[in-house]
Structures are given as structure tokens and as C-alpha cells.
Amino acid sequence: MDGKGLRFIVSAPSGAGKTSLCKAVLKNINGSFSRPLKWSCSYTTRSPRQGERDGDDYFFVNDREFDRMVQAGEFAEWALVHDRRYGTSQRYLREAEEKGIDLLLEIDCQGARALREKKLAGSYIFILPPSREELERRLRRRGTESEEVIQRRLSRALEEVEEYRFYDYLIINDQFESAVKELEGIILAERDRLSIREAKVKPILDQFRR
Ligand code: 5GP
């Protein structure tokens, strides 16, 4: 692996389509490039949804264990999102960085803000829905939430969109395929920064210098 692992921190209001976007990008990048991109597995106190696996989608823990981790300072950040707690483990981030594994973190705006305030190195990417109307349509299309939950998520979304200004990159998720390409583009460009590539340059240049 080339040097330290990178971090891509993606957040968006609920319903902006960030999970589908992240999953598509993971699949494309891992299918086309030898340098892997890994989904950052967070801890949560919510129950697994159908098809979700512990250690794959999330580490599912109870409130007591989450409290213990908070007390022990094991989280780089944690936040209450829709009445459940979610957190990113400090150790998980450190180990990935040391092993040279690039991580894709899909976390809410509060979490991203906490990481930025800690000056955690990474590319901070905000996904914006094309309009409020479209966001509402997407939230309703899921068909899993009650009207009360939808209204709560919408009013929260209004606060969350204001956060866009604190990020490095902004993607407007209008056409899904274009948004996938834009997110891939950011990740690929960050991987090609000179500071990241430096480790690979010397052996190539040495051949020219012989
Ligand atoms: P869901 O329950 O639908 O998987 O996720 C709900 C929300 O929690 C999403 O906005 C997601 O980005 C956020 N989330 C997931 N993991 C973390 C985390 O480790 N920290 C924070 N702050 N938010 C997270």
C-alpha cells in the first residue's frame, strides 16, 4: 500500500442519497483499482435492519457498551442521530491509517463537524439534494417512515444543508450516475496528490537515473 491511508468523510441530509452513492462508489473503485477503499464501520445503538451484518454495516452495541466507550474516550466522534447513537472508533481510524487503508466514512453533519474541529486529516464531502421537493419525495419513496418521522427529518435537513460551507467538496445529487462519477473523481484525484504518490516515485525515477 502507498503510505498512510486516506479518509473521505461524506455527509448529507437524510434522504439526499448518500448511502446508495457511497455503496456504488465502493463497488466501482474496488472493481477497477488495486488500492482498496473500505467502508468505515461505525458503532451504533440502533438495531440491525434486514440484511445488515454486525461488523460489516455497523458494530451493533447496546446502550451500556456505548456508554462505556464514551466514558473510556474510545470515540473520535459520536452523535445522537434520529434518537439513536452513532460513533466512529478512534482505534479503527488509527489502524486503517497505519495500515494504509483508505476509508469512506458516511457520518452525519455533527460527527463531521467534530472531526473537523479536531483537525482530523481527510477530505470532507457534502452531498446536497437538488431541491427540498426532491428530498421530500425521496424520503416518502422509502415508504418505511411515519409522517411524523418524515416531518422531523425534513426540518432537520433544513439545518443540515447550512453546513455545506464547512466542507471541502460539494456534490449536488441530481443525476445519480453523475454524482457517482463526481465522488469517484474526488477520491481518485486525492489519491494522486503528489504528497501521497511520493513513495512510488523514487523507484521509477531511479530507473531513469541509472
Ligand atoms: P442509518 O441508521 O440510516 O444507517 O444512519 C443514520 C445516520 O447516522 C446517517 O446520517 C449516517 O450518516 C449517520 N451515521 C452513521 N454512522 C455514524 C457515525 O459513526 N457517526 C455519526 N456522527 N453519524 C453516523
Residues whose N, C-alpha, C, O or C-beta is under 5 A from the ligand:
A	BS01	5GP	A12 S42 Y43 W78 A79 V81 Y86 G87 T88 E106 I107 D108 G111
